[in-house]
Amino acid sequence: MQNNFEKNNYHNHQPNFFQLRFSDKVFNQFSRFIYEQMGIHLSHSKKVMLQSRLTKRLRKLKINSFEEYFAYVTSDTGIAQEMPNLINAVTTNKTDFFREPKHFEFLCNIVLPEFYESCKGRKFKIWSAGCSTGAEPYTMAMLLEEFSVKHTGFRYAILSTDISTEVLDIARKGIYTHEMAQSIPTTLRKKYVLKKMGDDKRPLIQIVPELRQKIKFKQINLMDRTYSTITDIDAIFCRNVFIYFNRKTQERVIRQLCHHLKPQGYFFMGHSETIYMKNAPIKSVATTIYQKK
Ligand SMILES: C[S@@+](CC[C@H](N)C(=O)[O-])C[C@H]1O[C@@H](n2cnc3c(N)ncnc32)[C@H](O)[C@@H]1O
């Protein structure tokens, strides 16, 4: 006897997604295209993950094969309309408030006092590149706001960018699960976090509007040849992004990001990321913290 899925499938001539074949050939085509467009290197071990994520898109678009989906997403119309969905399907967005706290200690104890000594009324400019759903820029915002309360005249601007429009939408809203807020120190949580109830009655939190307004969110693909007119940045956090890039892309992106740093500006990378670059424009000053030469 046929089950319901088989029956409906047979009668409606709908694509049977359980039988879609994701050949090595088509995986390699996607992998090459994703590398060219996003810099993300997908090894063969990611084939099952990619197949499962793309199947959802095929289902939504009622497309019958991965070959057909590949032709669509690489066409002019597809690049305009489907590319954001492919990006969302491919990127990994794990993040946390106060992730890798040593970086934030360095920011508060070294970078900010140094800047304040010599700023002559200039705004402190910081960039979270590859910000995911926003925990990193909101952590910065809480600390910079605290610093500004204690240091008369200190002003700051936070730029927060990612390739994925989906994570940027979440970041703009600043709504997170109650569990995620647990890594925010209690005193800061009391000041900058509001309690909220989800539609399903799940306890959520939202970052206060005063802090949300302090951050400029923008889509930027780090693979682009230029990053618009962002200049004289005092500190760039580009953490846990380079792990997806191969060495050649890492070097190119680091060089390009450094163009936007002011001399002696700081560059923070994830704790599991190291760079071995010939003639790097930055020098190491602490574990995974660099300074523009
Ligand atoms: C694992 S998250 C890291 C988030 C945050 N920086 C942290 O350390 O908690 C990596 C982020 O890099 C973004 N990303 C990947 N490739 C990118 C690219 N080519 N340009 C810009 N962002 C990219 C992903 O969308 C994802 O949100």
The ligand as an SDF file (V2000), in Angstrom:
LIG
                    3D

 27 29  0  0  0  0  0  0  0  0999 V2000
   29.9630   32.4350   13.0140 C   0  0  0  0  0  0  0  0  0  0  0  0
   29.3370   34.0220   12.6240 S   0  0  0  0  0  0  0  0  0  0  0  0
   30.3360   35.0640   13.6570 C   0  0  0  0  0  0  0  0  0  0  0  0
   29.5430   36.1560   14.3390 C   0  0  0  0  0  0  0  0  0  0  0  0
   30.3370   37.0610   15.2800 C   0  0  0  0  0  0  0  0  0  0  0  0
   31.3670   37.7570   14.5780 N   0  0  0  0  0  0  0  0  0  0  0  0
   30.8930   36.2690   16.4480 C   0  0  0  0  0  0  0  0  0  0  0  0
   32.1090   36.0050   16.4750 O   0  0  0  0  0  0  0  0  0  0  0  0
   30.1320   35.8980   17.3410 O   0  0  0  0  0  0  0  0  0  0  0  0
   30.0190   34.3140   10.9950 C   0  0  0  0  0  0  0  0  0  0  0  0
   29.2700   35.3780   10.1990 C   0  0  0  0  0  0  0  0  0  0  0  0
   30.0510   35.7310    9.0440 O   0  0  0  0  0  0  0  0  0  0  0  0
   29.1520   36.0170    7.9970 C   0  0  0  0  0  0  0  0  0  0  0  0
   29.8480   35.8990    6.6970 N   0  0  0  0  0  0  0  0  0  0  0  0
   30.2640   34.7750    6.0620 C   0  0  0  0  0  0  0  0  0  0  0  0
   30.8010   35.0790    4.8670 N   0  0  0  0  0  0  0  0  0  0  0  0
   30.7410   36.4240    4.7490 C   0  0  0  0  0  0  0  0  0  0  0  0
   31.1330   37.3450    3.7260 C   0  0  0  0  0  0  0  0  0  0  0  0
   31.6900   36.9330    2.5760 N   0  0  0  0  0  0  0  0  0  0  0  0
   30.9190   38.6610    3.9360 N   0  0  0  0  0  0  0  0  0  0  0  0
   30.3440   39.0940    5.0950 C   0  0  0  0  0  0  0  0  0  0  0  0
   29.9400   38.2760    6.0880 N   0  0  0  0  0  0  0  0  0  0  0  0
   30.1410   36.9520    5.9180 C   0  0  0  0  0  0  0  0  0  0  0  0
   28.0470   34.9800    8.1660 C   0  0  0  0  0  0  0  0  0  0  0  0
   26.8530   35.3760    7.5270 O   0  0  0  0  0  0  0  0  0  0  0  0
   27.9230   34.8980    9.6870 C   0  0  0  0  0  0  0  0  0  0  0  0
   26.8890   35.7110   10.1740 O   0  0  0  0  0  0  0  0  0  0  0  0
  1  2  1  0
  2  3  1  0
  2 10  1  0
  3  4  1  0
  4  5  1  0
  5  6  1  0
  5  7  1  0
  7  8  2  0
  7  9  1  0
 10 11  1  0
 11 12  1  0
 11 26  1  0
 12 13  1  0
 13 14  1  0
 13 24  1  0
 14 15  1  0
 14 23  1  0
 15 16  2  0
 16 17  1  0
 17 18  1  0
 17 23  2  0
 18 19  1  0
 18 20  2  0
 20 21  1  0
 21 22  2  0
 22 23  1  0
 24 25  1  0
 24 26  1  0
 26 27  1  0
M  CHG  2   2   1   9  -1
M  END
$$$$
